[in-house]
Structures are given as structure tokens and as C-alpha cells.
Amino acid sequence: MKRLSFIHALALLALVSACRSQAKTAQETAPSDPAPPPALASAPARPRIVVLGDSLTAGLGLTPTQSYPYLLQQKLNDEGYKFDVVNAGVSGDTSAGGVRRLDWALEGDVRVLIVALGGNDGLRGLSVDEMKRNIDQIIAHAREKNIAVVLAGMEAPPNFGPEYTAAFRAVFPALAKQYHVTLVPFLLAGVAGNDALNQRDGIHPTAQGARIVADNVWSTLKPILEQQQQTRKEGPAGS
């Protein structure tokens, strides 16, 4: 298990310079009050599942139809669930960036929020306490709106020391327990550290890897949808 975690961390470390470059480019080109992503511009007729994340969610290096949010939409369609998945992934984004665009992300009839942030915080060695506060704020705001939350765990690279790595990893299960939300222990489980499932940068999944990531999320998302579907059938208590 220690060896597997170390491999995960090494995979994340491989993209430090690339992610920093992406983040710098985004900062240089973004307006001071950026507009919401195009996918969020108009509310769809069906209820939404929003995936709030970074380049892993955006599908960097893949076609739009290969990203794991798109694959989740396919799974929903195949099993008859009437939801629209919104890919709210922005390359280079940190947990703080997720907070800033949260109001946009939660516009419309959002039933589920998948939070897949923190990877860039870890790559840059940002404060673990600050990351925890940011993700805490995201979850709390979603729960205030009665939106179900799926929290995806991430790993930090080892170059900031074992204490940082351990503290970083502990944030995700702690918040999931605090808010009683569903946890994906590690978003890249089964993908990180496997050259055949990652692009040349060593961290972003290939199309095949993205399918595994979609499976990781689907295994926790489907029970939530089943519960919501059952609740709607039963109606309010006492009716």
C-alpha cells in the first residue's frame, strides 16, 4: 500500500511544471471577472450533475467525448437516468478557484455536485489548511442547497515531505465524515502510476484511463441516484 501511494505521488509530481505553466497562462489571459464556462451558460431542462474540477475533469489532452464526465453521461443514458452532466473542469484550477466559480456551477436544478479539486494545491505545495477550508466551503454551500455531494480524494507529491503528504491525504476522508457525504478515496485509483493508462506527462489519463476514472466515480454516484429516485417515488413523509 505504501508503494502504491508513493507511485501515485510520483505521478502527480511529474506534472508540477506543466500545471504551473497552465495556471500562469490562465491567469494572464483570464479577465478580472471571468464569465462562466460555456457549458454553464444556460440551464438545461433536466436536473444536473455538476463535476467541479481541474484538468483531470476538463479532459486535458482528450477529445470532449473522452473525458470522464462525458462517460458518466453515457452511463446515465444507458441506465435510464434523466440527468445532464455538466463538465465544470478548468485546467490549472485550485480549490480556491473552485470556490470562486461555485455560484456559476450551482446555477439551475443541480441535484449532485462532484468535487474533484485539490490536485493543483498539492502540486504547488499550497497550505493544506487553506485547501481544507476551501473544499469545506464548497461542500457546505452545496449542502445548504440540499445538493448531494460526491468528494473525490487526491494525493500530493512526496517532495514536500511525509507530514505534508499525510495531512493532504487526510483532508478528504475527514470532510466526507464531517458532512456525511460520499467519498471516492482516490480519483485516479487504478490509473495513477500506470504508463499505459496515462498520457506522456505522466498524470493525465488516456482515453482508456478516463474510462477507469469514470468507473471510480460511477460506483459511488449510482447509489446516490438510486436513493434520490426512490425518494421521489415515495414522496414526502406523511403524504
MARBA-3410 file (N, C-alpha, C, O; in Angstrom, 1 decimal):
239
0.8,-1.2,0.0,0.0,0.0,0.0,0.8,1.3,0.0,0.5,2.2,-0.7 ~ 2.0,1.3,0.8,2.8,2.4,0.8,3.5,2.6,-0.6,3.6,3.8,-1.0 ~ 3.8,1.5,-1.2,4.5,1.6,-2.5,3.5,2.2,-3.5,3.9,3.0,-4.4 ~ 2.2,1.8,-3.4,1.2,2.3,-4.4,1.0,3.8,-4.2,0.9,4.5,-5.1 ~ 0.9,4.2,-2.9,0.7,5.6,-2.6,1.9,6.4,-3.1,1.7,7.5,-3.7
3.1,5.9,-3.0,4.3,6.6,-3.5,4.3,6.7,-5.0,4.6,7.8,-5.5 ~ 3.8,5.7,-5.7,3.7,5.8,-7.1,2.6,6.8,-7.5,2.9,7.6,-8.5 ~ 1.5,6.9,-6.8,0.5,7.9,-7.1,1.2,9.3,-6.9,1.0,10.2,-7.7 ~ 1.9,9.5,-5.8,2.6,10.7,-5.6,3.6,11.1,-6.7,3.6,12.3,-7.1 ~ 4.3,10.1,-7.1,5.3,10.4,-8.2,4.6,10.8,-9.4,5.1,11.7,-10.2
3.5,10.2,-9.7,2.8,10.5,-10.9,2.3,12.0,-10.9,2.3,12.7,-11.9 ~ 1.9,12.4,-9.7,1.4,13.8,-9.6,2.6,14.8,-9.7,2.5,15.8,-10.3 ~ 3.7,14.4,-9.1,4.9,15.2,-9.2,5.4,15.5,-10.6,5.9,16.5,-10.9 ~ 5.2,14.5,-11.5,5.6,14.6,-12.9,5.1,15.8,-13.6,5.7,16.2,-14.6 ~ 3.9,16.3,-13.2,3.3,17.4,-13.9,3.4,18.7,-13.2,2.6,19.6,-13.6
4.2,18.9,-12.2,4.3,20.1,-11.5,4.5,21.3,-12.4,3.8,22.3,-12.4 ~ 5.6,21.2,-13.2,6.0,22.3,-14.1,4.9,22.6,-15.2,4.6,23.7,-15.5 ~ 4.3,21.5,-15.7,3.2,21.7,-16.7,2.0,22.4,-16.1,1.5,23.3,-16.7 ~ 1.6,22.0,-14.9,0.4,22.6,-14.3,0.7,24.1,-14.0,-0.2,24.9,-14.1 ~ 1.9,24.3,-13.5,2.3,25.7,-13.2,2.2,26.6,-14.4,1.7,27.7,-14.4
2.6,26.0,-15.5,2.6,26.8,-16.8,1.2,27.0,-17.2,0.8,28.1,-17.7 ~ 0.3,26.0,-17.1,-1.1,26.2,-17.5,-1.8,27.2,-16.6,-2.5,28.1,-17.1 ~ -1.5,27.2,-15.3,-2.1,28.1,-14.4,-1.7,29.5,-14.7,-2.5,30.4,-14.6 ~ -0.3,29.7,-15.0,0.2,31.0,-15.3,-0.5,31.6,-16.6,-0.9,32.8,-16.6 ~ -0.7,30.7,-17.6,-1.3,31.1,-18.8,-2.8,31.5,-18.6,-3.2,32.5,-19.1
-3.4,30.7,-17.7,-4.8,31.0,-17.4,-5.0,32.4,-16.7,-5.9,33.2,-17.0 ~ -4.0,32.6,-15.8,-4.1,33.9,-15.0,-3.8,35.1,-16.0,-4.4,36.1,-15.8 ~ -2.9,34.9,-16.9,-2.6,36.0,-17.8,-3.7,36.3,-18.8,-3.8,37.5,-19.2 ~ -4.5,35.3,-19.2,-5.5,35.5,-20.2,-6.9,35.8,-19.6,-7.7,36.2,-20.3 ~ -7.1,35.4,-18.4,-8.4,35.5,-17.8,-8.7,36.9,-17.4,-7.9,37.6,-16.9
-10.0,37.4,-17.6,-10.4,38.7,-17.2,-10.5,38.7,-15.7,-10.6,37.7,-15.1 ~ -10.6,39.9,-15.1,-10.7,40.0,-13.6,-12.0,39.5,-13.1,-12.0,39.0,-12.0 ~ -13.0,39.5,-13.9,-14.3,38.9,-13.5,-14.8,38.0,-14.6,-15.7,38.4,-15.4 ~ -14.2,36.8,-14.7,-14.4,36.0,-15.9,-15.9,35.5,-16.0,-16.6,35.4,-15.0 ~ -16.3,35.3,-17.2,-17.6,34.7,-17.4,-17.7,33.3,-17.1,-16.6,32.6,-17.2
-18.8,32.7,-16.8,-18.9,31.3,-16.5,-18.6,30.5,-17.7,-18.7,30.9,-18.9 ~ -18.1,29.2,-17.5,-17.8,28.4,-18.7,-19.0,28.2,-19.6,-20.1,28.3,-19.1 ~ -18.7,28.1,-20.9,-19.9,28.0,-21.9,-20.9,26.9,-21.5,-22.1,27.1,-21.7 ~ -20.4,25.8,-20.9,-21.3,24.7,-20.6,-22.3,25.1,-19.5,-23.4,24.5,-19.4 ~ -22.0,26.2,-18.8,-22.9,26.6,-17.7,-23.8,27.8,-18.1,-24.5,28.4,-17.3
-23.7,28.2,-19.4,-24.3,29.5,-19.8,-25.8,29.4,-19.7,-26.5,30.4,-19.5 ~ -26.4,28.3,-20.0,-27.9,28.1,-20.0,-28.3,26.9,-19.3,-27.7,25.8,-19.4 ~ -29.4,27.0,-18.5,-29.8,25.8,-17.7,-30.5,24.8,-18.6,-31.5,25.2,-19.3 ~ -30.1,23.5,-18.5,-30.8,22.5,-19.3,-32.2,22.2,-18.7,-32.4,22.5,-17.5 ~ -33.0,21.5,-19.4,-34.3,21.2,-19.0,-34.3,20.1,-17.9,-35.1,20.1,-17.0
-33.3,19.2,-17.9,-33.2,18.1,-17.0,-32.4,18.5,-15.8,-31.6,19.5,-15.9 ~ -32.6,17.9,-14.6,-31.7,18.2,-13.5,-30.3,17.9,-13.8,-30.0,17.1,-14.7 ~ -29.4,18.5,-13.0,-28.0,18.5,-13.4,-27.1,17.7,-12.3,-27.5,17.6,-11.2 ~ -26.1,17.1,-12.9,-25.0,16.6,-12.0,-23.7,17.4,-12.5,-23.3,17.4,-13.6 ~ -23.2,18.2,-11.6,-22.1,19.1,-11.9,-20.8,18.5,-11.4,-20.7,18.1,-10.2
-19.8,18.4,-12.3,-18.4,17.9,-11.9,-17.5,19.1,-11.8,-17.1,19.7,-12.8 ~ -17.2,19.6,-10.6,-16.3,20.7,-10.3,-14.9,20.3,-10.1,-14.6,19.7,-9.1 ~ -14.0,20.5,-11.1,-12.7,20.0,-11.0,-11.7,20.8,-11.8,-11.9,22.0,-12.2 ~ -10.5,20.2,-12.0,-9.4,20.8,-12.7,-9.2,20.1,-14.1,-10.2,19.7,-14.7 ~ -7.9,20.0,-14.5,-7.7,19.5,-15.9,-8.0,18.0,-16.0,-8.3,17.5,-17.1
-8.0,17.3,-14.9,-8.4,15.9,-14.9,-9.8,15.7,-15.3,-10.2,14.8,-16.0 ~ -10.7,16.7,-14.8,-12.1,16.7,-15.1,-12.3,17.3,-16.5,-13.1,16.8,-17.3 ~ -11.6,18.4,-16.8,-11.7,19.0,-18.1,-11.4,18.1,-19.3,-11.9,18.2,-20.4 ~ -10.5,17.1,-19.0,-10.1,16.1,-20.0,-9.0,16.6,-20.8,-9.0,16.5,-22.1 ~ -8.0,17.2,-20.2,-6.8,17.8,-20.9,-6.1,16.7,-21.7,-5.9,15.6,-21.2
-5.9,17.0,-23.0,-5.3,16.0,-23.9,-6.2,15.0,-24.5,-5.8,14.2,-25.3 ~ -7.5,15.1,-24.2,-8.5,14.2,-24.7,-9.5,15.0,-25.6,-9.6,16.2,-25.5 ~ -10.3,14.3,-26.4,-11.4,14.9,-27.0,-12.5,15.1,-26.0,-12.5,14.4,-25.0 ~ -13.5,16.0,-26.2,-14.6,16.2,-25.2,-15.3,14.9,-24.9,-15.8,14.7,-23.8 ~ -15.5,14.0,-25.9,-16.2,12.8,-25.7,-15.4,11.7,-25.0,-16.0,10.6,-24.7
-14.1,12.0,-24.7,-13.3,11.0,-23.9,-13.2,11.4,-22.5,-12.6,10.6,-21.7 ~ -13.6,12.6,-22.1,-13.5,13.0,-20.7,-14.4,12.1,-19.8,-15.4,11.6,-20.2 ~ -14.0,12.0,-18.5,-14.8,11.1,-17.7,-16.2,11.7,-17.4,-17.1,10.9,-17.2 ~ -16.4,13.0,-17.3,-17.8,13.5,-17.2,-18.7,13.1,-18.3,-19.8,12.7,-18.1 ~ -18.1,13.1,-19.5,-18.9,12.7,-20.7,-19.2,11.2,-20.6,-20.3,10.8,-20.9
-18.3,10.4,-20.1,-18.5,9.0,-20.0,-19.5,8.7,-18.9,-20.3,7.8,-19.0 ~ -19.6,9.6,-17.9,-20.6,9.4,-16.9,-22.0,9.7,-17.5,-23.0,9.0,-17.2 ~ -22.1,10.7,-18.4,-23.3,10.9,-19.1,-23.8,9.7,-19.9,-25.0,9.4,-19.9 ~ -22.9,9.1,-20.5,-23.2,7.9,-21.2,-23.8,6.8,-20.3,-24.7,6.1,-20.7 ~ -23.2,6.6,-19.2,-23.6,5.6,-18.2,-25.0,6.0,-17.7,-25.9,5.1,-17.6
-25.3,7.2,-17.5,-26.6,7.7,-17.1,-27.6,7.4,-18.2,-28.7,6.9,-17.9 ~ -27.3,7.7,-19.4,-28.2,7.5,-20.5,-28.5,6.0,-20.7,-29.6,5.6,-20.9 ~ -27.4,5.2,-20.6,-27.6,3.7,-20.8,-28.5,3.1,-19.7,-29.2,2.1,-20.0 ~ -28.5,3.7,-18.5,-29.3,3.1,-17.4,-30.6,3.8,-17.2,-31.3,3.6,-16.2 ~ -30.9,4.8,-18.0,-32.2,5.4,-18.0,-32.3,6.6,-17.0,-33.5,6.9,-16.7
-31.2,7.1,-16.5,-31.3,8.2,-15.5,-31.4,9.5,-16.3,-30.6,9.8,-17.2 ~ -32.4,10.3,-15.9,-32.6,11.6,-16.7,-31.9,12.8,-16.1,-32.5,13.6,-15.4 ~ -30.6,12.8,-16.2,-29.8,13.9,-15.7,-28.9,14.4,-16.8,-28.6,13.6,-17.8 ~ -28.5,15.6,-16.7,-27.4,16.2,-17.6,-26.2,16.4,-16.8,-26.2,17.1,-15.8 ~ -25.1,15.9,-17.2,-23.8,16.0,-16.6,-23.1,17.3,-17.1,-23.0,17.5,-18.3
-22.7,18.2,-16.3,-22.0,19.4,-16.6,-20.6,19.3,-16.3,-20.2,19.1,-15.1 ~ -19.7,19.4,-17.3,-18.3,19.3,-17.0,-17.8,20.7,-16.6,-17.6,21.6,-17.5 ~ -17.6,21.0,-15.4,-17.1,22.3,-14.9,-15.7,22.1,-14.4,-15.3,22.6,-13.4 ~ -14.9,21.5,-15.3,-13.4,21.4,-15.1,-12.7,22.5,-15.8,-12.9,22.8,-16.9 ~ -11.7,23.1,-15.0,-10.9,24.1,-15.6,-9.4,23.7,-15.3,-9.0,23.6,-14.2
-8.6,23.6,-16.4,-7.2,23.3,-16.2,-6.4,24.3,-15.4,-6.6,25.5,-15.5 ~ -5.6,23.7,-14.5,-4.8,24.6,-13.6,-5.5,25.1,-12.4,-4.9,25.8,-11.5 ~ -6.8,24.8,-12.2,-7.6,25.3,-11.1,-7.2,24.7,-9.8,-6.9,23.5,-9.7 ~ -7.3,25.5,-8.7,-7.1,25.0,-7.4,-8.4,25.0,-6.6,-9.4,25.3,-7.2 ~ -8.3,24.6,-5.4,-9.6,24.6,-4.6,-10.1,26.0,-4.4,-11.3,26.2,-4.4
-9.2,27.0,-4.3,-9.7,28.4,-4.2,-10.4,28.8,-5.5,-11.4,29.5,-5.4 ~ -9.9,28.4,-6.7,-10.6,28.7,-7.9,-12.0,28.0,-7.9,-12.9,28.6,-8.5 ~ -12.1,26.8,-7.4,-13.4,26.2,-7.3,-14.4,27.0,-6.5,-15.6,27.1,-6.8 ~ -13.9,27.6,-5.4,-14.8,28.4,-4.6,-15.3,29.6,-5.4,-16.5,30.0,-5.3 ~ -14.4,30.2,-6.1,-14.7,31.4,-6.9,-15.8,31.2,-8.0,-16.6,32.0,-8.3
-15.8,30.0,-8.5,-16.8,29.7,-9.6,-17.9,28.8,-9.1,-18.7,28.3,-9.9 ~ -18.1,28.7,-7.8,-19.1,27.8,-7.3,-20.5,28.3,-7.6,-21.4,27.5,-8.0 ~ -20.8,29.6,-7.5,-22.1,30.1,-7.7,-22.5,29.8,-9.2,-23.7,29.4,-9.4 ~ -21.6,29.9,-10.1,-21.9,29.6,-11.5,-22.2,28.1,-11.6,-23.2,27.7,-12.3 ~ -21.4,27.3,-11.0,-21.5,25.9,-11.1,-22.9,25.4,-10.6,-23.4,24.4,-11.1
-23.4,26.0,-9.6,-24.6,25.6,-8.9,-25.9,26.3,-9.4,-26.9,26.1,-8.8 ~ -25.8,27.0,-10.6,-27.0,27.5,-11.2,-27.8,26.4,-11.8,-27.3,25.4,-12.2 ~ -29.1,26.7,-11.7,-30.0,25.7,-12.3,-30.4,24.6,-11.3,-30.2,24.7,-10.1 ~ -31.0,23.6,-11.8,-31.5,22.5,-10.9,-30.4,21.4,-10.7,-30.4,20.4,-11.4 ~ -29.5,21.8,-9.9,-28.4,20.8,-9.6,-28.8,19.9,-8.5,-29.2,20.3,-7.4
-28.7,18.6,-8.7,-29.0,17.6,-7.7,-27.8,17.0,-7.1,-27.8,16.6,-5.9 ~ -26.7,16.9,-7.8,-25.5,16.3,-7.3,-24.3,17.1,-7.7,-24.2,17.6,-8.9 ~ -23.4,17.4,-6.8,-22.1,18.1,-7.1,-21.0,17.1,-6.8,-20.8,16.6,-5.7 ~ -20.2,16.8,-7.8,-19.0,16.0,-7.7,-17.8,17.0,-7.5,-17.5,17.7,-8.5 ~ -17.1,17.0,-6.4,-16.0,17.9,-6.1,-14.7,17.1,-6.4,-14.3,16.2,-5.6
-14.0,17.5,-7.4,-12.7,16.8,-7.8,-11.6,17.9,-7.9,-11.0,18.1,-8.9 ~ -11.3,18.5,-6.7,-10.3,19.5,-6.7,-9.2,19.2,-5.6,-9.4,18.2,-4.8 ~ -8.1,19.9,-5.7,-7.1,19.7,-4.7,-5.8,19.3,-5.3,-4.7,19.5,-4.7 ~ -5.8,18.6,-6.5,-4.6,18.1,-7.1,-3.6,19.2,-7.4,-2.4,19.0,-7.1 ~ -4.0,20.4,-7.8,-3.1,21.5,-8.1,-2.6,22.2,-6.8,-1.5,22.7,-6.7
-3.4,22.1,-5.8,-3.0,22.6,-4.4,-1.8,21.8,-4.0,-0.8,22.3,-3.5 ~ -1.9,20.5,-4.2,-0.8,19.6,-3.8,0.4,19.7,-4.6,1.5,19.7,-4.1 ~ 0.2,19.9,-5.9,1.4,20.1,-6.8,2.2,21.3,-6.5,3.4,21.4,-6.6 ~ 1.5,22.4,-6.0,2.2,23.6,-5.7,2.6,23.8,-4.2,3.2,24.7,-3.8 ~ 2.2,22.8,-3.4,2.6,22.8,-2.0,1.8,23.9,-1.3,2.3,24.4,-0.3
0.6,24.2,-1.7,-0.2,25.2,-1.0,-0.7,24.7,0.4,-0.6,23.5,0.6 ~ -1.1,25.6,1.2,-1.5,25.2,2.6,-2.6,24.2,2.6,-3.6,24.3,1.9 ~ -2.3,23.1,3.3,-3.4,22.1,3.5,-4.6,22.6,4.2,-5.7,22.3,3.9 ~ -4.3,23.5,5.2,-5.4,24.1,6.0,-6.3,24.9,5.1,-7.5,24.9,5.2 ~ -5.7,25.7,4.2,-6.4,26.5,3.3,-7.2,25.7,2.3,-8.4,26.0,2.0
-6.6,24.6,1.8,-7.3,23.7,0.9,-8.6,23.1,1.6,-9.6,23.0,1.0 ~ -8.4,22.7,2.8,-9.5,22.1,3.6,-10.6,23.2,3.7,-11.8,22.8,3.6 ~ -10.2,24.4,4.1,-11.3,25.4,4.2,-12.0,25.7,2.9,-13.2,25.8,2.9 ~ -11.3,25.7,1.8,-11.9,25.9,0.5,-12.9,24.8,0.2,-14.1,25.0,-0.2 ~ -12.5,23.5,0.3,-13.4,22.4,0.0,-14.5,22.3,1.0,-15.6,22.0,0.6
-14.2,22.7,2.3,-15.3,22.7,3.3,-16.4,23.7,2.8,-17.6,23.4,2.9 ~ -15.9,24.9,2.4,-16.9,25.9,1.9,-17.7,25.4,0.7,-18.9,25.7,0.7 ~ -17.1,24.7,-0.2,-17.8,24.2,-1.3,-18.9,23.2,-0.9,-20.0,23.3,-1.4 ~ -18.5,22.3,-0.1,-19.4,21.3,0.4,-20.6,21.9,1.2,-21.7,21.6,1.0 ~ -20.2,22.8,2.1,-21.2,23.4,3.0,-22.3,24.2,2.1,-23.5,24.1,2.4
-21.8,24.9,1.1,-22.7,25.7,0.3,-23.6,24.7,-0.5,-24.8,25.0,-0.7 ~ -23.1,23.6,-1.0,-23.9,22.7,-1.7,-24.9,22.1,-0.8,-26.1,21.9,-1.2 ~ -24.5,21.7,0.4,-25.5,21.1,1.3,-26.6,22.0,1.7,-27.7,21.6,2.0 ~ -26.2,23.3,1.8,-27.3,24.3,2.2,-28.4,24.3,1.1,-29.5,24.7,1.4 ~ -28.0,24.0,-0.1,-28.9,23.9,-1.2,-29.6,22.6,-1.4,-30.3,22.3,-2.4
-29.3,21.7,-0.4,-29.8,20.3,-0.5,-29.3,19.5,-1.7,-30.0,18.7,-2.3 ~ -28.1,19.8,-2.1,-27.4,19.1,-3.2,-26.6,18.0,-2.6,-25.7,18.3,-1.7 ~ -26.7,16.8,-3.1,-25.9,15.7,-2.7,-24.5,15.9,-3.2,-24.3,16.5,-4.3 ~ -23.5,15.5,-2.4,-22.1,15.8,-2.8,-21.3,14.5,-2.9,-21.4,13.6,-2.0 ~ -20.5,14.3,-3.9,-19.5,13.3,-4.0,-18.1,14.0,-3.9,-17.9,14.8,-4.8
-17.3,13.6,-3.0,-16.0,14.2,-2.8,-14.9,13.2,-3.3,-14.9,12.1,-2.8 ~ -14.1,13.6,-4.3,-13.1,12.8,-4.8,-11.7,13.1,-4.1,-11.3,14.2,-4.2 ~ -11.1,12.1,-3.6,-9.8,12.3,-2.9,-8.7,12.4,-3.9,-8.8,11.8,-5.0 ~ -7.6,13.1,-3.5,-6.4,13.2,-4.3,-5.2,12.9,-3.4,-5.3,12.8,-2.2 ~ -4.0,12.8,-4.1,-2.8,12.6,-3.4,-1.8,13.8,-3.7,-1.9,14.4,-4.8
-0.9,14.1,-2.8,0.1,15.1,-3.0,1.4,14.4,-3.3,1.7,13.3,-2.9 ~ 2.3,15.1,-4.1,3.6,14.6,-4.4,4.5,14.5,-3.1,4.2,15.2,-2.1 ~ 5.5,13.7,-3.1,6.3,13.5,-1.9,7.4,14.5,-1.6,8.0,14.5,-0.5 ~ 7.6,15.5,-2.5,8.7,16.4,-2.4,8.5,17.4,-1.3,9.4,18.1,-0.9 ~ 7.3,17.5,-0.8,7.0,18.5,0.3,7.1,17.8,1.7,6.9,18.4,2.7
7.5,16.5,1.7,7.7,15.8,2.9,6.5,14.9,3.4,5.4,15.2,2.9 ~ 6.8,13.9,4.2,5.7,13.0,4.6,4.6,13.6,5.4,3.5,13.1,5.3 ~ 5.0,14.6,6.2,3.9,15.2,7.0,2.9,15.9,6.1,1.7,15.8,6.4 ~ 3.4,16.7,5.1,2.5,17.3,4.2,1.6,16.3,3.4,0.4,16.5,3.3 ~ 2.3,15.3,2.9,1.6,14.3,2.2,0.5,13.6,3.0,-0.7,13.4,2.5
0.8,13.3,4.2,-0.2,12.7,5.1,-1.4,13.6,5.5,-2.5,13.2,5.4 ~ -1.0,14.9,5.8,-2.0,15.8,6.1,-2.9,16.1,4.9,-4.2,16.3,5.1 ~ -2.4,16.2,3.7,-3.1,16.4,2.5,-4.1,15.3,2.3,-5.3,15.5,2.1 ~ -3.6,14.0,2.4,-4.5,12.9,2.1,-5.6,12.8,3.1,-6.7,12.4,2.8 ~ -5.4,13.2,4.4,-6.4,13.1,5.4,-7.5,14.1,5.3,-8.6,13.9,5.9
-7.4,15.2,4.5,-8.4,16.2,4.3,-9.7,15.6,3.8,-10.8,15.9,4.3 ~ -9.6,14.7,2.8,-10.8,14.2,2.1,-11.6,13.3,2.9,-12.9,13.6,3.0 ~ -11.1,12.3,3.6,-12.0,11.5,4.4,-12.5,12.2,5.6,-13.6,12.0,6.1 ~ -11.7,13.2,6.1,-12.2,14.0,7.3,-13.4,14.8,6.9,-14.4,14.9,7.6 ~ -13.4,15.5,5.7,-14.5,16.3,5.3,-15.7,15.4,4.9,-16.9,15.8,5.2
-15.4,14.3,4.3,-16.6,13.4,4.0,-17.3,12.9,5.2,-18.5,12.8,5.3 ~ -16.5,12.6,6.3,-17.1,12.2,7.5,-17.8,13.4,8.2,-18.9,13.2,8.7 ~ -17.3,14.5,8.2,-17.9,15.7,8.8,-19.2,16.0,8.2,-20.2,16.3,8.9 ~ -19.3,16.0,6.9,-20.6,16.3,6.2,-21.4,15.2,5.8,-22.5,15.3,5.2 ~ -21.0,14.0,6.1,-21.7,12.7,5.7,-22.0,12.7,4.2,-23.1,12.4,3.8
-20.9,13.0,3.5,-21.0,12.9,2.0,-20.2,11.7,1.5,-19.4,11.2,2.2 ~ -20.5,11.3,0.3,-19.9,10.2,-0.3,-18.5,10.5,-0.8,-18.2,11.5,-1.3 ~ -17.6,9.6,-0.5,-16.1,9.8,-0.8,-15.7,8.8,-1.8,-15.9,7.6,-1.7 ~ -15.0,9.3,-2.9,-14.2,8.5,-3.8,-12.8,8.5,-3.2,-12.1,9.6,-3.3 ~ -12.3,7.5,-2.6,-11.0,7.6,-1.9,-9.8,8.2,-2.7,-9.1,9.0,-2.2
-9.7,7.8,-3.9,-8.7,8.4,-4.8,-9.2,8.4,-6.2,-9.5,7.4,-6.8 ~ -9.4,9.6,-6.8,-10.0,9.7,-8.1,-9.3,8.9,-9.2,-9.9,8.3,-10.1 ~ -7.9,8.8,-9.1,-7.1,8.2,-10.1,-6.7,6.7,-9.7,-5.8,6.2,-10.2 ~ -7.5,6.1,-8.8,-7.2,4.7,-8.4,-7.3,3.8,-9.6,-8.2,3.9,-10.4 ~ -6.2,3.0,-9.7,-6.1,2.1,-10.9,-5.6,2.7,-12.1,-5.4,2.0,-13.1
-5.3,4.0,-12.1,-4.8,4.7,-13.2,-3.4,5.3,-12.9,-2.4,5.2,-13.7 ~ -3.3,6.0,-11.8,-2.0,6.7,-11.4,-0.8,5.7,-11.4,-1.0,4.6,-10.8 ~ 0.3,6.1,-12.0,1.5,5.3,-11.9,1.5,4.2,-13.0,2.5,3.5,-13.1 ~ 0.5,4.1,-13.8,0.4,3.1,-14.9,0.6,3.8,-16.2,-0.2,4.5,-16.7 ~ 1.8,3.6,-16.8,2.2,4.3,-18.0,1.2,4.1,-19.2,1.0,5.0,-20.0
0.6,2.9,-19.2,-0.3,2.5,-20.3,-1.6,3.3,-20.2,-2.3,3.4,-21.2 ~ -1.9,3.8,-19.0,-3.2,4.5,-18.8,-3.0,6.0,-18.7,-4.0,6.7,-18.4 ~ -1.8,6.5,-18.9,-1.6,7.9,-18.7,-0.9,8.5,-20.0,-0.2,7.8,-20.7 ~ -1.2,9.8,-20.2,-0.5,10.4,-21.3,1.0,10.6,-21.0,1.4,10.2,-19.9 ~ 1.7,11.2,-21.9,3.2,11.3,-21.8,3.6,12.2,-20.6,4.7,12.0,-20.1
2.7,13.0,-20.1,3.0,13.9,-19.0,3.0,13.1,-17.7,3.5,13.6,-16.7 ~ 2.5,11.9,-17.7,2.5,11.0,-16.5,1.4,11.2,-15.5,1.4,10.5,-14.5 ~ 0.5,12.1,-15.8,-0.6,12.3,-14.8,-2.0,12.3,-15.4,-2.9,11.8,-14.8 ~ -2.1,12.9,-16.6,-3.5,13.0,-17.2,-3.8,11.6,-17.9,-3.0,11.2,-18.7 ~ -4.9,11.1,-17.6,-5.3,9.8,-18.1,-5.4,9.8,-19.6,-5.8,10.8,-20.2
-5.2,8.6,-20.3,-5.5,8.4,-21.6,-7.0,8.2,-21.7,-7.7,8.2,-20.7 ~ -7.5,8.0,-22.9,-8.9,7.7,-23.1,-9.3,6.4,-22.3,-10.4,6.3,-21.6 ~ -8.4,5.4,-22.3,-8.7,4.2,-21.5,-8.6,4.5,-20.0,-9.5,4.0,-19.3 ~ -7.7,5.3,-19.6,-7.6,5.7,-18.2,-8.8,6.4,-17.7,-9.3,6.2,-16.6 ~ -9.3,7.3,-18.6,-10.5,8.1,-18.3,-11.7,7.2,-18.0,-12.6,7.5,-17.2
-11.8,6.1,-18.8,-12.9,5.2,-18.5,-12.8,4.6,-17.1,-13.9,4.3,-16.5 ~ -11.6,4.3,-16.6,-11.5,3.8,-15.3,-11.8,4.8,-14.3,-12.5,4.5,-13.3 ~ -11.4,6.1,-14.5,-11.8,7.2,-13.6,-13.3,7.3,-13.6,-13.9,7.5,-12.5 ~ -14.0,7.2,-14.7,-15.5,7.3,-14.8,-16.1,6.1,-13.9,-17.1,6.3,-13.2 ~ -15.5,4.9,-14.0,-16.0,3.8,-13.2,-15.8,4.1,-11.7,-16.7,3.8,-10.9
-14.7,4.7,-11.4,-14.4,5.0,-9.9,-15.5,5.9,-9.4,-16.0,5.8,-8.3 ~ -15.9,6.9,-10.2,-16.9,7.9,-9.8,-18.3,7.2,-9.8,-19.1,7.4,-8.9 ~ -18.6,6.5,-10.9,-19.9,5.9,-11.1,-20.2,5.0,-9.9,-21.4,4.9,-9.5 ~ -19.3,4.2,-9.4,-19.6,3.3,-8.3,-20.1,4.0,-7.1,-20.8,3.3,-6.3 ~ -19.8,5.2,-6.9,-20.3,6.0,-5.7,-21.5,6.9,-6.1,-22.3,7.2,-5.3
-21.5,7.3,-7.4,-22.6,8.2,-7.8,-23.9,7.4,-8.0,-25.0,7.9,-7.6 ~ -23.9,6.2,-8.5,-25.1,5.4,-8.8,-26.0,5.2,-7.6,-27.2,5.4,-7.7 ~ -25.4,4.8,-6.5,-26.3,4.6,-5.3,-27.0,5.9,-4.9,-28.1,5.9,-4.4 ~ -26.4,7.1,-5.1,-27.0,8.3,-4.7,-28.2,8.6,-5.6,-29.2,9.0,-5.2 ~ -28.0,8.3,-6.9,-29.1,8.5,-7.9,-30.3,7.5,-7.6,-31.4,7.9,-7.7
-29.9,6.3,-7.2,-31.0,5.3,-6.9,-31.8,5.8,-5.7,-33.0,5.6,-5.6 ~ -31.1,6.4,-4.7,-31.7,6.8,-3.5,-32.6,8.0,-3.8,-33.7,8.1,-3.3 ~ -32.1,8.9,-4.6,-33.0,10.1,-5.0,-34.2,9.6,-5.8,-35.3,10.2,-5.6 ~ -34.0,8.7,-6.7,-35.1,8.2,-7.4,-36.2,7.5,-6.5,-37.4,7.7,-6.7 ~ -35.7,6.8,-5.5,-36.6,6.1,-4.6,-37.4,7.1,-3.8,-38.6,7.0,-3.5
-36.7,8.2,-3.3,-37.3,9.2,-2.5,-38.4,9.9,-3.3,-39.4,10.3,-2.7 ~ -38.1,10.2,-4.6,-39.1,10.9,-5.4,-40.4,10.0,-5.6,-41.5,10.5,-5.6 ~ -40.2,8.7,-5.7,-41.3,7.8,-5.8,-42.2,7.8,-4.6,-43.4,7.7,-4.6 ~ -41.5,7.8,-3.4,-42.2,7.7,-2.2,-42.9,9.0,-1.8,-43.9,9.0,-1.1 ~ -42.3,10.1,-2.2,-42.9,11.4,-1.9,-42.6,11.8,-0.5,-41.9,11.0,0.3
-43.0,13.0,0.0,-42.7,13.5,1.3,-43.3,12.6,2.4,-44.4,12.0,2.1 ~ -42.7,12.5,3.5,-43.2,11.6,4.6,-44.6,12.1,5.0,-44.8,13.3,5.2 ~ -45.4,11.2,5.2,-46.8,11.5,5.7,-47.7,11.9,4.6,-48.9,12.2,4.8 ~ -47.3,11.9,3.3,-48.2,12.3,2.2,-49.1,11.1,1.8,-49.9,11.3,0.9
END
